[in-house]
């Protein structure tokens, strides 16, 4: 039984060894684009007080920046996936940088809340184009066994860029001011368009202009329908819906207020705790990628385990007797939440591996929309619960946050039920995260 498997393993190693330099150059340029996207995504987060002073808005208005950016990101995932499949990642990555540069220019030069909000919406639109393009490049250039690891490494690189960018950007804002800093960021983003256009190639067959189109382009509606009919697409969508939103809600909006106002943690300590999930993503992302590539049948059990651990840890924190949960427990919560980022990439792996090459982009877009839609719903639920508890009369207290943060359980229950239903109804077609047999599939 072992003799037939050795040539297979040898052929995989040979395929990996034969990856051309252009593949790494294309992936490297695309990954740097993702770093810039993450930088632009978080660029306003370190400028909260400066933003409020410049625009004359309160904290509630500031929170709308994150909501609008996430909303645009989620709304454009499917159209972006269709465009990536039709025109290729090279063109879409170049456009993404141009759109982000335009958005950051609006942020830099505006004193109007509406214009800055529009700029952030453009940043969300440009950001939405990047990861799907990277996944399309990986599917075109690399062996299937490499794809999950490279997807996780891309996330790690982007996360590292976000962490590295925040302190320098904050210091630069204090030293040079709003306009010089954000205009400089816009200029660097714009200059990267040239590098991406010159470096990235869509496929190994650079002389085939229709290489990205697959056997038949058809209409956008037929492309979307074909992608949705792939059994793995729905599984990827509901997987990301279930496991991805808790960490996004915590890091992007409600984690810091929960820690400072609800748990009485100092501002400095809270800022470090909010960064812990990003560090967990950086450390464990490649490990999750290796598991996804070598043991695809572990994906769903691991996601359910992470979801269960998240629910239990939140329950312990919210039900902790007394005024505040101990700092060690809050740290444990942030570590568990950090597992949601690499686990969510399993959804992209499933959508990619279960789709034909010419539909990877739109399938990835459909799957990716799940996590961001759930995050938006969770943000709205938490905000509504907090408003119902205290209204405009006072800042929310621990009791209000306990009720508000517990609303996330509703989305997790919904996500798990839909994920289970999608896997059960497609069990004959979907096994181990792929509809097509492969060397690592069960």
Buried (B, 14 or more C-beta within 10 A) or exposed (E): EEEEEEEEEEEBEEBEEEBEEBBEBBBEBBBBBBBBBBBBBBBBBBBEEBBBEBBEBEEEBBBBBBBBBBBBBBBBBBBBBBBBBBBBBBBBBBBBBBBBBBBBBBBBBBEEBEBBBBBBBBBBBBBBBBBBBBBBBBBBBBBBBBBBBBBBBBBBBBBBBBBEBBEEBBEBBEEEEBEEBBBBBBBBBBEBBEBBBEBBBBBBEEEEEEBBBBEEBEEBEEBBEBBBEBBBBBBBBBBBBBBBBBBBBBBBBBBBBBBBBBBEBEEEBBBBBBBBBBBBBBEBBBEBBBBBBEBBEBBBEBBBBBBEBBBEBBEEBBEBEEEBBEEEBBBBBBBBBBBBBBBBBBBBBBBBBBBBBBBBBBBBBBBBBBBBBBBBBBBEBBBEBBBEBEEEEEEBEBEBBBBBBBBBBEBBEBBBEBBBEBBEEBEEEBBBBBBEEBEBBE
